[in-house]
Amino acid sequence: MVLVESLGSTPQDAGAKMLVTTAGLHSGTVGGGKVEAKAISLALEMMAADAATPSFVNWTLKTDVGMTCGGSVKLYFEPHRSGGAGAAWPIWIFGAGHVVQALVPVLAPLDCQITVVDPRREWLDRLPRGRNVRYLQADEPETLVPTMPDHAFLLCLTKGHASDRPVLQRALTEKNFPFIGVIGSDAKAEVLRRELIASGLAPDRAGQFHCPIGLPFGTTTPARSR
């Protein structure tokens, strides 16, 4: 958070900064005492609510904080999710084949946390290592769907229809992700929808995925596949 405005008698000057984690104060100060305690409390509430939007507060120290100082402060709170499972943009990719080999180097420089799941260790080992990528070997990748964060973006890019559908089935049945994409054609999408409906999903829910995905470049190279 940043103390963006300080008027009258206040314990700290404008421009002071403080970093708060789920464990409490990490570094910095916006004035100490009651005003800092109130600011830390609000920061912890925002993290507990998984807040993603910055906010301003304007406190009169005497009436809002209970201090004898006669001034007022305006604080700017900017939440930042840390890396790993709580990253601001978690992307889970099921499959590690040719398309994923081309996709991961494109995504890795972005502000995201990438998880790639595949039963084939030899394909996972071909992928580049990085601070924001991790690779999970699983004989039944769909069993990992319940462990995914609710705000994850899911991509089904497995070796075929038979391994895409179990992931898609669990994702649509058990979770509510903001984006689900499946590689393939319009014909594949129609088959998937029919099978999902036959398995018990409501028709509107069975259609809540994107297939094809990507842009229609009109080629079949791994970097431009849909």
DAKA-V128549 format. One record per pair of residues at least 24 apart in sequence whose C-alpha atoms are under 8 Angstrom apart, sorted by sequence separation. I is the first residue (numbers start at 1). J is the second residue. If there is no record, write none. Layout:
[[I,J] [I,J]]
This chain:
[[20,44] [54,78] [88,112] [89,113] [90,114] [91,115] [92,116] [93,117] [94,118] [96,120] [104,128] [108,132] [117,141] [142,166] [143,167] [146,170] [153,177] [156,180] [22,47] [53,78] [54,79] [87,112] [88,113] [90,115] [92,117] [101,126] [108,133] [142,167] [145,170] [146,171] [150,175] [152,177] [153,178] [154,179] [155,180] [156,181] [157,182] [186,211] [35,61] [53,79] [87,113] [97,123] [101,127] [141,167] [145,171] [150,176] [151,177] [152,178] [153,179] [154,180] [155,181] [156,182] [157,183] [185,211] [186,212] [3,30] [38,65] [52,79] [96,123] [150,177] [151,178] [152,179] [153,180] [154,181] [155,182] [156,183] [161,188] [165,192] [169,196] [182,209] [184,211] [185,212] [2,30] [51,79] [52,80] [85,113] [96,124] [142,170] [146,174] [155,183] [173,201] [180,208] [181,209] [182,210] [183,211] [184,212] [83,112] [84,113] [146,175] [180,209] [181,210] [182,211] [183,212] [184,213] [35,65] [83,113] [179,209] [180,210] [181,211] [182,212] [183,213] [34,65] [96,127] [179,210] [181,212] [182,213] [34,66] [35,67] [47,79] [181,213] [34,67] [46,79] [172,205] [43,77] [172,206] [172,208] [118,158] [185,226] [183,225] [184,226] [183,226] [94,141] [84,132] [83,132] [10,61] [92,148] [100,157] [99,157] [10,69] [90,149] [9,69] [10,70] [92,152] [94,154] [97,157] [9,70] [10,71] [90,151] [91,152] [92,153] [93,154] [94,155] [95,156] [96,157] [97,158] [8,70] [9,71] [10,72] [89,151] [90,152] [91,153] [92,154] [93,155] [94,156] [95,157] [96,158] [97,159] [8,71] [9,72] [10,73] [85,148] [86,149] [89,152] [90,153] [91,154] [92,155] [93,156] [94,157] [95,158] [7,71] [8,72] [85,149] [89,153] [91,155] [93,157] [94,158] [95,159] [6,71] [7,72] [6,72] [7,73] [6,73] [5,73] [6,74] [4,73] [5,74] [3,73] [4,74] [5,75] [94,164] [3,74] [4,75] [3,75] [4,76] [2,75] [3,76] [94,167] [1,75] [2,76] [1,76] [2,77] [1,77] [1,78] [102,222] [103,223] [102,223] [100,222] [99,222] [98,222] [99,223] [99,225]]
